[in-house]
């Protein structure tokens, strides 16, 4: 959300070659600092903006981001070609991609105002369905892993779980600079949710599960470069597998969880029945089997509401060492 800055003399331009690594690092640092100040400004202003105006404004920003964000738009469209299938024409893909950008912009508006929402406002905004599945999982006494996707809006919906007295710990990307991460965390944690960075120590996850609490993890974005290659909408994708490994290691119940934005910008949250995991002693096989069951639930929600899948990274782009033969053999095993 930070503006791009350019410098240079208007009349006498001298080519000096590529910028040095030090200059590039300085530019990135400057942009990160500008992002922090922009977030702080919006976090101060947006809670004062009525929702009707706020959503309209951020929807326009979403349109602008779609039109200007070439790389992100191409990533979204590539993802949608897999989700919508070969019969989807360019106009269909373009329309859904634009709505994804608009929904993500609305998510930012919600983030900036979430700390100011009262408990009664959150209860009015969020309808929770399937809480009996949470209770059923927690009754096992070994904690519960709520596995989800970058889908709908969890910044508001997760607050509703906390207000229903479910202790929630969520793993999130470690934004830079550090004070931006700390500020965004303060917004998301305003109603009692615990946030831990993905690149930090994961001991709090084990502690939360030992205390029979709820841990939230995403299954659709690979931030570490590791994972398992598995069939996703008919093509191999390298997806994170840590949530299945954690469940197998701790005995925690694995439950898919999704939120859905409705046309009036309220939310429905769906807690699916627990996923039955196999523990045959073959870790790789058991992990793949558990992932396949979760992926089928992801395909259901994303397939029904592709405009709500706010994923801006190319999901099906495989790392260089993984050639087509590797992908094909992994696909056959799944």
Secondary structure, 3 states (H helix, E strand, C coil): CCCCCCCCCCCCCCCCCCCCHHHHHHHHHHHHHHHHHHHHHHHHHHHHCCHHHHHHHHHHHHHHHHHHCHHHHHHHHHHHHHHHCCCCCHHHHHHHHHHHHHHHHHHHHHHHHHCCCCHHHHHHHEEEECHHHHHHHHCCCCCEEEEECCECCHHHHHHHHHHCCCCEEEEECCCCCHHHHHHHHHHHCCCCCEEEECCCCCHHHHHHHHCCCEEEEECCCCCCCCCEEEEECCEEEEECCHHHHHHHHHCCEEEEEEEEECCCCCEEEEEEEEECCCCCCCHHHHHHHHHHHHHHHHHHHHHHCHHHECCCCCCCCCCCCCCHHHHHHHHHHC
